[in-house]
Amino acid sequence: MTETMKVVLAINEHEIECMCEFDYTASVTGVLTGPPERCYPDEPEEYDPTKLTYVLHGTEYDISCLLPLVDDDLDSSFDLWKQKMLSEAEALEEDFAEWYNETY
């Protein structure tokens, strides 16, 4: 699934705000019981940055060539993105439970 997030990158001692497009694959819990042909190990979640865009005065600049240089900044941004998505999911669950309890 392709996602987009706003990131702040430190490049040559300057902070710039960019948009990062990335492919996200959720983790899959492995199965270790049962017949061997149905067992498989855990698969970790994956973030694969595909595009980095800088916007200046309404003009977009593709700076994807810098992706290998900003891995550390992106790692912390992915963690923040994941926390935000989890908190939004929890809020939706709470809203649904409240609606369901009021309706039924």
Helices and strands as residue ranges (DSSP letters): E 2-11, E 14-25, G 36-38, E 46-56, E 59-62, G 64-69, H 71-103
